[in-house]
Amino acid sequence: MLLLLALNGFFKTILIIVLVYVALRFLIRLLLPYIMRYVAKKAGEKMGHAFKGFSDAQKPNRPEPQPVEKKSKEVVGEYIDFEEID
């Protein structure tokens, strides 16, 4: 009789462990998309702050673009073709 009571307690413990495991898996499957969205949003904010600071620090050091000068089409000189002598 004592062995039967001990086995009964053992099976109850195993049943509780299995039920807790199944319940946690179910909750994780439900909550995981929300957790991932939150983590991705926070990572995006941190990246935005990091790159904002980087780009703000770099902006004053950039030189202003110089206007491109148009080349004149005037003939400057003659074209000379040099040939190699053996």
Secondary structure as GFF3:
##gff-version 3
##sequence-region A 1 86
A	DSSP	alpha_helix	2	58	.	.	.	ID=ss1
A	DSSP	three_ten_helix	59	61	.	.	.	ID=ss2
###
